[in-house]
Amino acid sequence: MSQKSLSLFLPCAAGVEDFLRAEVGQTLGRSHSSLSQSQRGGVALMGDQSDVMLLNLHSRLCQRVLIRMAHAPYRSELDIYEVAKAVEWDAWFNASRTFKIEITAQHSPLKSLNFAALRVKDAICDRFRDLVGERPSVDTRYADMRVYVHLTAEQVTLYLDTSGEPLFKRGWREEVGEAPLKETLAAAMLAAIGWEQASSQGVPLYDPCCGSGTIAIEAAQIACHIAPGLNRFFAFEKFDGFAPEPWEALRQEALARIRTSSAAIYASDVAHRMVDFAQRNAERAGPQDMVSKAIHFRGGDALQRMPPVELAAGQAGLLILNPPYGERIETGGFSKAMTEDGQDFFALLATHWKQNFAGWTGWILSPDLKLPTRMRLKESRRVPMWNGPIECRLFKFDMVKGAAREVKAAQA
Ligand SMILES: C[S@@+](CC[C@H](N)C(=O)[O-])C[C@H]1O[C@@H](n2cnc3c(N)ncnc32)[C@H](O)[C@@H]1O
């Protein structure tokens, strides 16, 4: 299919839309104006099957790549049934595949979303039975095909998912601690801080609370030009008429682009168990140990660890972290100074950074809008981002030279 006749929708976390739009433009070599406006929670565009494969393979920011199959007004479940039955599902998959329905709604007047989902399931089964005498079975856990239904007050939209497992599942993160970041959110933080360009200029990056290593591993994959989808399977591989050759050609092109990182990446965590997890995740995240070789992992307390590398005059360094929230922070020398909810951690971190990290820029993802006050630092930027249902800001703090003198004066 060479014309861009597929209507695609790429859902993403709220706040990430503009970064995703830029990523889609870069991946498909298209100007921004050729992509439709980002909607809240995603980006819509026209594309073809090659675009579907490219986006699944290369997107670090979207949750899945959906094909819009129908968009129509409705008033009842019967209308939804008719809309779903008219869709040519049989042009995409056959009756031997399993499928499942996911439904979301905003202001829908219908009483039961489950019943609406059931009617879409019936419509698909009836269409197959009428056409070929057999129907695909439902599998709510490991379905080959996923159909998304979205209802607004008056419109129903049906999508066929080309990704299968959501795209944040890259295939390398097998070991996690508590509150791991989704890979797509880590990638959004890295997009917001301009990491792709910074890494090509050799700017070092350090995550001092790395947990299972998500930020550092995503950063290394970006710096090594490793496509995030190289290590996994996609639903489109089970579409009827799927041609393995063009897909393999895109994978080979992506493999040929991999190179060693120009930037050093550092990651540490106070929990040595987490550092082991992160190390093993990194070993799975790239061919020939490229990712694990790009990251220097260490144990240690973020409040005590000194800069992992000396910055040359005029050179910048990036600190980035998804800190622990609320839980007690068991640190070496500082644990006694902390309140039960870890309140003082940020004040102590700010002091440590001012004293020792001049020239570095710190980026912290936090739901606490008062974080700068707690740290007694003025942020130079705040980027809105959602961590699942939690509204956060990614705060930017510039650690300028001279800040250390202020701290010493205040202590004196
Ligand atoms: C929210 S988790 C980070 C999750 C990580 N981004 C991931 O995706 O797995 C916070 C991490 O901070 C670590 N931590 C807590 N106190 C610390 C300290 N004082 N120094 C360094 N790490 C600390 C915890 O062990 C935990 O792994």
The ligand as a MOL file (V3000), in Angstrom:
LIG
                    3D

  0  0  0     0  0            999 V3000
M  V30 BEGIN CTAB
M  V30 COUNTS 27 29 0 0 0
M  V30 BEGIN ATOM
M  V30 1 C 11.3720 6.0710 42.2060 0
M  V30 2 S 12.7340 5.0200 42.3030 0 CHG=1
M  V30 3 C 13.5580 5.2460 40.7830 0
M  V30 4 C 12.9970 4.3470 39.7670 0
M  V30 5 C 13.7840 4.3140 38.4840 0
M  V30 6 N 13.6780 5.5560 37.7470 0
M  V30 7 C 13.3270 3.1260 37.6670 0
M  V30 8 O 12.7290 3.3260 36.6140 0
M  V30 9 O 13.4960 1.9940 38.1130 0 CHG=-1
M  V30 10 C 13.7940 5.8480 43.4130 0
M  V30 11 C 15.1060 5.1480 43.6730 0
M  V30 12 O 15.8730 5.9730 44.5370 0
M  V30 13 C 16.6640 5.1270 45.3450 0
M  V30 14 N 17.1140 5.9290 46.5120 0
M  V30 15 C 16.4340 6.2380 47.6410 0
M  V30 16 N 17.2070 6.9990 48.4390 0
M  V30 17 C 18.3820 7.1880 47.8110 0
M  V30 18 C 19.5830 7.8770 48.1300 0
M  V30 19 N 19.7120 8.5510 49.2640 0
M  V30 20 N 20.6050 7.8210 47.2500 0
M  V30 21 C 20.4930 7.1350 46.0960 0
M  V30 22 N 19.3820 6.4500 45.7340 0
M  V30 23 C 18.3310 6.4910 46.5860 0
M  V30 24 C 15.7640 3.9670 45.6590 0
M  V30 25 O 16.5580 2.8110 46.0030 0
M  V30 26 C 14.9960 3.7990 44.3540 0
M  V30 27 O 15.6110 2.8210 43.5430 0
M  V30 END ATOM
M  V30 BEGIN BOND
M  V30 1 1 1 2
M  V30 2 1 2 3
M  V30 3 1 2 10
M  V30 4 1 3 4
M  V30 5 1 4 5
M  V30 6 1 5 6
M  V30 7 1 5 7
M  V30 8 2 7 8
M  V30 9 1 7 9
M  V30 10 1 10 11
M  V30 11 1 11 12
M  V30 12 1 11 26
M  V30 13 1 12 13
M  V30 14 1 13 14
M  V30 15 1 13 24
M  V30 16 1 14 15
M  V30 17 1 14 23
M  V30 18 2 15 16
M  V30 19 1 16 17
M  V30 20 1 17 18
M  V30 21 2 17 23
M  V30 22 1 18 19
M  V30 23 2 18 20
M  V30 24 1 20 21
M  V30 25 2 21 22
M  V30 26 1 22 23
M  V30 27 1 24 25
M  V30 28 1 24 26
M  V30 29 1 26 27
M  V30 END BOND
M  V30 END CTAB
M  END
